Amino acid sequence: MKVRLPVALDRLLFLGGLFVLVFAYGYATGRWDWPPADTIARALDAAADWRDNWRHYLHIRSKYLAERPRQQGGVTVWDRERAFAGYTFVTAFTGERFEGLLLDMEGRVVHRWRVSPREVWPEPQHVDVIPDDWEASWHGALMTPEGDVFASIGGAGTVKLDRCSRVVWSVPRRTHHDIDLLPNGELLIASLQEVRERRPERPHIRPGPSGYYYDETILRVAPDGRILEEFSLIDSILKSNRFELLVADPGASASMEADDPLHNNTVEMLRPEMAPAFPLFAAGDIMVSMRNINTIAVLDGRTKLVKWSLTGPFLGQHDPDFLPNGHILIYDNRITGGSPKFGNTRLIELDPLTYRIVWQWEGKGPFAFYSESRGELQPLPNGNILAVDAHGGRVFEVHRQSGDVVWEWVNLAEPGWVMMVVDAERYAPEEVRFPGQPCAAG
């Protein structure tokens, strides 16, 4: 004889079983990236982005503005005796868009470059959406003495502009952060690819919570914009048997499961004239800076294998530069989220032979700052250092011996608000040959 359960209990068991199934599938979705894990992750990312930047998306207030206690814009400090005189090329938000600006020592804009990414890539095949002018930052740019500018724009690609902002060519790839113009006219450009599957040659690298991981690559680009070569930093690390740089957990099951495992922000080739100062390296070797693993590394320029690396004593670092004395200059963000927990951002000089910090600068008083992302510096011919405080909306020059700030330019929106500056490079007056030359209409 069959026993009939009460209707209420029957429904309760059904709902309980359904709950167990939903819970089990939800767990599997998160654990093994079953559908619709990717869709859910993207939705959560989009929601978090809107929560943080809704004013930006509604064009109420740009996310490239920051509240700072600055009342004066333009050049606020200029020690004519100790500052390195010249022109400063910057990429900066100017109220409606990012632009390239050439400043004289008094902070006057003597030349300007602008371009709309949606005009450069009107029908993109390499990304889902091209950002508009309001959204697209210039992140990685440099200028030539003739006034040509190379710029990575909005993560959508790199463009070459002539001095009149006309597009000469573009590279439709997800380029970012840094560009190095080589003596032969070729360029090295930081780029990335989105990988959504596990690959047998990378057994310990898995897609992150969003269903993908960024495979950081380096592009070698011809003077006419053709891609000549591309290689992966993950593959360089694996082929060098440097597995410890890629695994996040201890033990035999160690693996890396992150959307952005490396976050490279630098590509710089060691020049022949500087190579004798670096006994560990050779001309043509390439330095990279992997922010998310707090590591800088030098790769063999021919084999792309890791020759040398150092993890710390920096945290979330940017833009290491080879110095003529055989040392490396580093922008040490000391990133710890929205506020500094281990000290303010500093500039450090490090000996790659001994791993010792031989010089450092950390601003005091009004010149102390903390950069939670981004950052750039440039060693100047007189020994001074030009640096960017991106979120502070300023570029400043540090006198090497005294530690004094001898020049500063502030990108002020209005008293109490500054606009972001990303790149900065100082050029001697004789290196800049185009200011004042007219451009044809249109």
Residue pairs with C-beta under 8 A, 6 or more apart in sequence:
5 13
25 34
28 34
29 35
29 36
29 37
29 40
30 37
33 207
33 211
37 211
38 196
38 210
38 211
38 212
41 209
41 210
41 211
42 210
42 211
45 210
50 57
52 63
53 63
55 61
55 63
56 62
56 63
56 64
56 134
56 135
59 134
62 93
62 134
62 419
64 93
64 98
64 137
64 419
64 420
65 93
65 413
65 417
65 418
65 419
65 420
66 391
66 392
66 393
66 417
66 418
66 420
67 416
67 417
68 392
68 393
68 416
68 417
68 418
69 416
70 392
70 393
70 394
70 410
70 412
70 415
70 416
70 418
71 415
71 416
72 410
72 412
73 410
73 411
73 412
73 418
74 106
74 107
74 409
74 410
74 412
75 105
75 106
75 107
75 407
75 408
75 409
76 408
76 409
76 410
77 396
77 405
77 406
77 407
77 408
78 105
78 106
78 406
78 407
78 408
79 399
79 404
79 406
79 407
82 384
82 399
82 402
82 404
82 406
83 105
83 384
83 397
83 406
83 407
84 380
84 381
84 382
84 384
84 386
84 397
84 426
84 428
85 105
85 428
85 429
86 105
86 426
86 427
86 428
86 429
86 431
86 432
87 102
87 103
87 104
87 110
87 426
87 427
87 429
87 431
87 432
87 435
88 102
88 103
88 105
88 386
88 395
88 409
88 424
88 425
88 426
88 427
89 100
89 101
89 102
89 103
89 141
89 142
89 143
89 149
89 423
89 424
89 425
89 427
90 100
90 101
90 103
90 388
90 395
90 409
90 411
90 421
90 422
90 423
90 424
90 425
91 98
91 99
91 100
91 101
91 137
91 138
91 139
91 141
91 151
91 421
91 422
91 423
92 98
92 99
92 101
92 393
92 411
92 419
92 420
92 421
92 422
93 137
93 411
93 419
93 420
93 421
94 101
94 411
94 419
95 413
95 419
96 133
96 134
97 114
97 133
97 134
97 136
98 136
98 137
98 138
98 153
98 422
99 112
99 113
99 114
99 138
100 112
100 113
100 114
100 138
100 141
100 143
100 149
100 151
100 161
101 109
101 111
101 112
101 113
102 109
102 110
102 111
102 112
102 143
102 432
102 435
103 109
103 110
103 409
104 110
105 407
107 409
110 435
110 436
111 147
111 163
111 434
111 435
112 165
113 149
113 151
113 161
113 163
113 165
114 165
115 151
115 153
115 159
115 161
115 165
115 167
116 132
116 133
117 130
117 131
117 132
117 133
117 136
117 153
117 154
117 156
117 157
118 130
118 132
118 133
119 167
120 153
120 156
120 157
120 159
120 167
120 170
121 127
121 130
121 156
121 157
121 170
121 172
124 130
124 156
124 172
125 172
126 156
126 157
126 172
126 173
126 174
127 155
127 156
127 174
130 136
130 154
130 156
131 154
131 155
131 156
135 154
136 153
136 154
136 156
137 153
137 154
137 420
137 422
138 151
138 152
138 153
138 422
138 423
139 152
139 153
139 155
139 176
139 177
139 374
139 422
139 423
140 151
140 152
140 158
140 175
140 176
140 177
140 178
140 179
140 189
140 190
140 422
140 423
141 149
141 150
141 151
141 152
141 179
141 422
141 423
142 149
142 150
142 179
142 181
142 423
142 425
143 149
143 425
143 427
144 181
145 427
145 431
145 432
145 433
145 434
146 163
146 433
146 434
147 162
147 163
147 433
147 434
147 437
148 160
148 161
148 162
148 163
148 168
149 160
149 161
149 163
150 158
150 159
150 160
150 161
150 179
150 181
150 187
151 158
151 159
151 161
151 179
152 158
152 175
152 176
152 177
152 179
152 189
152 190
153 159
155 174
155 175
155 176
156 172
156 174
157 170
157 171
157 172
157 173
157 174
157 175
158 170
158 171
158 173
158 175
158 179
158 187
158 189
158 221
159 167
159 169
159 170
159 171
160 167
160 168
160 169
160 170
160 225
161 167
161 168
162 168
163 434
163 437
163 439
164 439
164 440
165 439
168 225
169 224
169 225
170 225
171 189
171 219
171 221
171 225
171 227
173 191
173 219
173 227
174 191
174 192
174 193
174 194
175 189
175 190
175 191
175 219
176 190
176 191
176 192
176 265
177 190
177 264
177 265
177 266
178 189
178 190
178 265
178 266
178 267
178 268
178 319
179 187
179 188
179 189
179 190
179 267
180 187
180 188
180 189
180 267
180 268
180 269
181 187
182 188
182 269
183 271
185 222
185 223
186 220
186 221
186 222
186 223
186 228
187 219
187 220
187 221
187 223
188 218
188 219
188 220
188 221
188 267
188 268
188 269
188 286
189 218
189 219
189 221
189 267
190 216
190 217
190 218
190 219
190 264
190 265
190 266
190 267
191 216
191 217
191 218
191 219
191 230
192 214
192 215
192 216
192 217
193 214
193 215
193 217
193 232
194 212
194 213
194 214
194 215
195 207
195 212
195 213
195 214
195 215
196 207
196 211
196 212
197 207
198 205
198 206
198 207
199 205
201 235
201 238
202 234
202 235
202 238
204 243
204 246
204 247
204 254
204 255
204 256
205 213
205 234
205 246
205 255
205 256
205 261
206 213
206 255
206 256
206 257
207 213
207 257
207 259
208 257
208 258
208 259
208 260
208 261
209 257
209 259
210 259
212 259
213 256
213 258
213 259
213 260
213 261
214 259
214 260
214 261
214 262
214 263
215 232
215 233
215 234
216 232
216 233
216 234
216 262
216 263
216 264
216 290
217 230
217 231
217 232
217 233
218 230
218 231
218 233
218 267
218 286
218 288
219 227
219 229
219 230
220 227
220 228
220 229
220 230
221 227
221 228
222 228
231 304
233 262
233 264
233 288
233 290
234 246
234 261
234 262
235 304
236 299
236 304
236 305
236 306
237 243
237 245
237 246
237 306
238 246
239 304
239 305
240 305
240 306
242 306
242 309
245 290
245 293
245 295
245 297
245 309
245 311
246 256
246 261
246 293
247 254
247 255
247 256
248 254
248 255
248 256
248 257
248 258
249 255
258 292
260 292
261 292
261 293
262 290
262 291
262 292
262 293
263 290
263 291
263 292
264 288
264 289
264 290
264 291
265 289
265 291
265 318
265 319
266 287
266 288
266 289
266 296
266 318
266 319
266 320
267 286
267 287
267 288
268 286
268 287
268 320
268 321
268 322
269 284
269 285
269 286
269 287
269 301
270 278
270 281
270 282
270 283
270 284
270 285
270 286
270 287
270 298
270 301
270 322
271 283
271 322
272 283
274 322
274 324
275 281
275 282
275 283
277 323
277 324
277 325
277 326
278 322
278 326
278 352
279 326
279 353
280 298
280 307
280 308
280 352
280 353
281 298
281 307
281 308
282 300
282 301
283 301
284 301
284 302
285 298
285 299
285 300
285 301
285 307
286 298
286 299
286 301
286 304
287 296
287 297
287 298
287 299
287 320
287 322
287 328
288 296
288 297
288 298
288 299
289 295
289 296
289 317
289 318
289 319
289 320
289 330
290 296
290 297
291 316
291 317
291 318
291 333
291 335
292 316
293 311
294 311
294 312
294 314
294 315
294 316
294 317
295 309
295 310
295 311
296 309
296 310
296 314
296 317
296 320
296 328
296 330
297 306
297 307
297 308
297 309
297 310
298 306
298 307
298 308
298 309
298 352
299 305
299 306
299 307
300 306
300 307
308 352
310 350
310 352
310 355
313 357
314 330
314 332
314 333
314 334
314 348
315 332
315 333
315 334
315 335
315 336
315 342
316 333
316 334
316 335
316 336
316 373
317 330
317 331
317 332
317 333
317 375
318 330
318 331
318 333
318 374
318 375
318 376
319 330
319 331
319 375
319 376
319 377
320 328
320 329
320 330
320 331
321 328
321 329
321 330
321 377
321 378
321 379
322 328
323 329
323 349
323 379
326 351
326 352
326 353
327 349
327 350
327 351
327 352
327 358
328 349
328 350
328 352
329 347
329 348
329 349
329 350
329 377
329 379
329 385
330 347
330 348
330 349
330 350
331 345
331 347
331 371
331 375
331 376
331 377
331 387
332 345
332 346
332 347
332 348
333 345
333 370
333 371
333 372
333 373
333 375
334 340
334 342
334 343
334 344
334 345
334 346
334 370
335 371
335 372
335 373
336 342
337 372
338 372
339 370
340 370
343 362
344 362
344 363
344 368
344 369
344 370
345 362
345 363
345 369
345 370
345 371
345 375
345 389
346 360
346 361
346 362
347 360
347 361
347 362
347 377
347 385
347 387
347 398
348 357
348 359
348 360
348 361
349 357
349 358
349 359
349 360
350 356
350 357
350 358
351 358
359 400
361 385
361 398
361 403
362 368
363 369
363 405
367 396
367 405
369 389
369 392
371 389
371 390
371 391
371 392
372 391
373 390
373 391
374 388
374 390
374 391
374 422
375 387
375 388
375 390
376 387
376 388
376 390
376 422
376 423
376 424
377 385
377 386
377 387
377 388
378 385
378 386
378 387
378 424
378 425
378 426
379 385
380 386
380 397
380 426
381 428
383 400
383 401
384 397
384 398
384 399
384 400
384 406
385 397
385 398
385 400
386 395
386 396
386 397
386 424
386 425
386 426
387 395
387 396
387 397
387 398
387 424
388 394
388 395
388 421
388 422
388 423
388 424
389 395
389 396
389 421
390 420
390 421
390 422
391 420
392 418
393 410
393 411
393 412
393 413
393 418
393 419
393 420
393 421
394 408
394 409
394 410
394 411
394 418
394 421
395 408
395 409
395 421
395 424
396 405
396 407
396 408
396 409
397 405
397 406
397 407
397 408
397 426
398 404
398 405
398 406
399 405
399 406
410 418
411 418
411 419
411 420
411 421
412 418
412 419
413 419
